[in-house]
Amino acid sequence: MAKKPVTSRSGRFLKLAGMTASVASEYAGQKARGLFRTVDDEGAKSESYTRMAGQIADTLGEMKGAVMKVGQIASQTQDFLPKEFSDALEKLQKEAPPMPFEVILKQVESELGKPVSELFEYLQESPYASASIGQVHRARMHDGTDVIVKVQYPGVDESCDSDLKQLRMALKLGGLLKMPKKSVDLLFGEIRERLKEELDYENEAQNLKIFGEFHKDQPWVIIPRVIDSHSTRRVLTLELVEGDHISKVTPDRYSQETLNLIGHRIFSIMADQLFRFQCIHGDPHAGNFAYRPDGTIVMYDFGCVKKLKPEIVEAYRNALISALEEDYSSLDQHLIDLGARVGSQPAIDEAYYAMWRDILIVPFVGDEPYDFAEADIHMQVAAKTSTVFKYLDSFKPPVESIFIDRMIAGHYWMLKRLGVQAAFKSELEKYLQA
């Protein structure tokens, strides 16, 4: 039997406080038994981390809202938390149990000020999609326009700050945060800022219009139209624009040539937003994109958008140029400019940079198409993760560019799942020379 959703502020606080106490107790108990004192106890530490992470992930999944979104970000940011925690949180990327329909109806009527029957010809009960801070339902306007209605879960916006505070305390008391306090402050500050924007559907409506204008000369990019009359801060109504989820992109309908075309277009979207628009779609997972057999790409969910500082974009461009040219002393300086490297620490061994460069740069160095279906870059990165401990004091989470990294990682997985075969060297060079 599904648990009743927690929507009140006091209920959320108590639920999170209970999670925090449980995690702190687990950590204290293990530490008291001496399990965190020696290298020989790594297995016991891992088991304890897994138990704590499971408790946190279960609570976040039930809570939805800001804490669940932080969980999703954490699962994609490997230097943020131990691997056991990231693994446990992966299910938050895939599982978002729906909110009861009566809660959705009440929220729609409260926000739009009329009975649902007056607002829509129908509003479908079963969710079209459900996510961390809102749920999407199909509907039809009285003029016959098919739409989707994105409804924010009650209480998540008012509880954002207290939710984040409780989650941070749970991670701290569970010994799960692996960064200095200053870095944690910056990271949670960035997450909070993005969440506040994402919780404001009026902001998302504006983002949809801005990105629609930016991509207007690329007819193969479709961004849904906002229905202003049926949209507020917590309800967003968009014209229904459908395409195939990535799981439906199959060889019987999509040729390899079409997949490669889509791959080049995905790269263009990403590079244009980064280098030309200097504003990026910050949540590039499979659920936020759809495809059509003519090569069209549909983009959804513009709640998480990151406006980039020009100096950050320039530092990123320079870092890429230095990596391509194997100029590692320049790369080191550009990473300091990006906020990824601690400038007061000694320069990094060039062999360390060369190792990472040779792993990450492969799709961009050859003239022959790179087969993303066979790509194992993520496995090579995972195999080298332990090497970061040698330079733990020299690097820090690049707060200003963390969403660039998230965007690139998200697009890598899409290119891999689509099975794209493409050479991006010449395209990347054009953007770097701009």
Residue pairs with C-beta under 8 A, 6 or more apart in sequence:
2 97
3 62
5 62
5 64
5 99
5 100
5 103
5 153
6 12
6 15
6 62
6 63
7 103
7 153
7 154
7 155
8 155
9 155
9 158
9 159
9 162
12 63
12 65
12 155
12 159
12 162
12 163
13 159
13 162
13 166
15 59
15 62
15 63
16 59
16 63
16 67
16 162
16 163
16 166
16 167
16 170
17 166
18 59
19 55
19 56
19 59
19 166
19 170
20 166
20 169
20 170
20 173
22 55
23 52
23 55
23 56
23 170
23 173
23 174
24 170
24 173
24 174
26 48
26 51
26 52
26 55
26 174
27 48
27 52
27 173
27 174
27 175
30 36
30 44
30 45
30 48
31 175
34 41
35 41
35 44
35 45
35 48
36 45
36 48
36 175
46 84
49 82
49 84
49 85
49 176
50 84
50 87
50 88
52 85
52 174
52 176
53 82
53 84
53 85
53 87
53 88
53 89
53 176
54 88
56 71
56 85
56 88
56 89
56 167
56 170
56 171
56 174
57 71
57 88
57 89
57 91
57 92
59 67
60 67
60 68
60 70
60 71
60 89
60 92
60 167
61 68
61 91
61 92
61 95
61 96
61 97
63 163
64 96
64 99
64 132
64 133
64 153
64 156
65 132
65 133
65 153
65 155
65 156
65 159
65 160
65 163
66 133
66 156
66 159
66 160
66 163
66 164
66 195
66 199
67 163
67 164
67 166
67 167
68 92
68 96
68 132
68 133
69 132
69 133
69 191
69 195
69 198
70 164
70 167
70 191
70 195
71 89
71 92
72 89
72 92
72 93
72 132
73 80
73 191
73 406
74 80
74 81
74 85
74 86
74 89
75 86
75 87
75 89
75 90
75 92
75 93
76 86
76 406
76 409
76 410
77 86
77 397
77 402
77 406
78 86
78 385
79 178
79 179
79 388
79 395
79 397
80 86
80 177
80 178
80 179
80 187
80 397
81 171
81 176
81 177
81 178
82 176
82 178
85 176
92 132
93 285
96 130
96 131
96 132
97 130
98 126
98 127
98 130
98 135
99 130
99 135
99 153
101 125
103 153
103 154
104 135
104 137
104 151
105 116
105 123
106 154
107 151
107 152
107 153
107 154
107 234
107 235
108 116
108 119
108 123
108 149
108 151
108 235
109 115
109 116
109 119
111 232
111 233
111 234
111 235
112 119
112 230
112 232
112 235
116 123
119 230
120 139
120 140
120 141
120 142
120 147
120 149
120 230
121 139
121 140
121 141
121 142
121 144
122 139
122 140
123 137
123 138
123 139
123 149
124 137
124 138
124 139
125 137
126 137
127 135
127 136
127 137
128 136
128 137
128 138
128 148
129 135
129 136
129 287
130 136
131 287
131 301
133 152
133 153
133 156
133 198
133 199
133 303
134 150
134 151
134 152
134 153
135 150
135 151
135 153
136 148
136 149
136 150
136 151
137 148
137 149
137 151
138 146
138 147
138 148
138 149
138 240
139 146
139 147
139 148
139 149
139 237
140 146
140 147
141 147
141 227
141 230
145 227
145 239
146 239
146 240
147 227
147 230
147 237
147 238
147 239
147 240
148 224
148 237
148 238
148 240
149 230
149 235
149 236
149 237
150 201
150 235
150 236
150 237
150 238
151 234
151 235
152 199
152 201
152 234
152 235
156 163
156 199
157 199
157 200
157 234
160 192
160 195
160 196
160 199
161 192
164 188
164 191
164 192
164 195
168 177
168 184
168 188
170 176
171 177
177 184
179 187
179 396
179 397
180 396
183 396
183 397
183 399
186 397
186 399
187 397
187 399
187 402
189 399
190 399
190 400
190 402
194 282
194 304
194 306
194 403
197 203
197 204
197 303
197 304
197 305
198 204
198 303
198 304
199 303
200 233
201 231
201 232
201 233
201 234
201 235
201 236
201 303
202 231
202 232
202 233
203 303
204 236
204 301
204 302
204 303
205 226
205 228
205 231
205 236
207 302
207 303
207 305
208 223
208 224
208 225
208 226
208 238
208 302
209 226
210 279
211 223
211 279
211 281
211 299
211 302
211 305
212 223
212 225
214 272
214 273
214 277
214 279
215 221
215 223
215 269
215 272
218 265
218 268
218 269
220 265
220 295
220 296
220 297
221 265
221 269
221 296
221 297
221 299
222 241
222 243
222 296
222 297
222 298
222 299
223 298
223 299
223 302
224 238
224 239
224 240
224 241
224 298
224 300
225 238
225 239
225 241
226 236
226 237
226 238
227 237
227 238
227 239
229 237
230 237
231 237
241 290
241 298
242 290
242 298
243 290
243 291
243 292
243 296
243 297
243 298
244 253
244 290
244 291
244 292
244 293
245 286
245 287
245 290
246 286
246 289
246 291
246 414
246 417
246 418
247 286
249 259
249 291
249 418
253 293
254 262
254 291
254 293
256 419
256 421
258 293
258 294
258 295
259 418
259 419
259 420
259 421
260 369
260 420
260 421
260 422
261 295
262 291
262 295
262 297
262 418
262 420
263 372
263 415
263 418
263 420
263 421
263 422
264 422
264 424
264 427
265 295
265 297
266 297
266 411
266 414
266 415
266 420
267 411
267 422
267 424
267 427
268 427
269 281
269 297
269 299
270 280
270 284
270 407
270 408
270 411
271 427
271 428
271 431
273 279
273 280
273 281
273 407
274 280
274 308
274 313
274 316
274 404
274 407
274 431
275 313
275 317
275 431
275 434
276 434
278 307
278 308
278 310
278 313
279 305
279 306
279 307
279 308
280 305
280 306
280 308
280 403
280 404
280 407
281 288
281 299
281 302
281 304
281 305
281 407
282 304
282 305
282 306
282 403
282 406
282 407
283 301
283 303
283 304
283 406
283 410
284 406
284 407
284 410
284 411
284 414
285 410
285 413
286 413
286 414
286 417
287 300
287 301
288 299
288 300
288 301
289 297
289 298
289 299
289 300
289 414
290 297
290 298
290 300
291 297
291 298
291 418
292 298
304 403
306 403
306 404
308 400
308 401
308 404
309 400
311 337
312 338
312 339
312 400
312 401
315 334
315 337
315 338
315 401
316 338
316 401
316 404
317 431
317 432
318 330
318 334
318 337
319 331
319 334
319 335
319 338
320 428
320 432
321 432
322 328
322 330
322 331
322 334
323 331
323 353
323 357
323 360
323 361
324 361
324 364
324 365
324 432
326 354
326 357
328 348
328 350
328 353
328 354
328 357
329 347
329 350
331 353
331 357
332 341
332 347
332 348
332 353
335 341
336 342
336 343
338 398
338 400
338 401
339 396
339 398
339 399
339 400
339 401
340 395
340 396
340 397
340 398
340 401
341 348
341 394
341 395
341 396
342 393
342 394
342 395
342 396
345 393
345 394
346 394
348 391
348 394
352 387
352 390
352 391
355 384
355 387
356 384
359 377
359 380
359 381
359 384
360 377
360 381
362 370
362 377
363 370
363 372
363 375
363 422
363 423
363 424
364 424
364 425
364 428
365 425
366 423
366 425
367 423
367 425
367 426
368 423
369 421
369 422
369 423
370 421
370 422
370 423
370 424
371 419
371 421
372 412
372 415
372 416
372 418
372 419
372 420
372 421
372 422
373 416
373 419
373 420
373 421
375 412
375 415
375 416
377 412
378 412
388 395
398 405
415 422
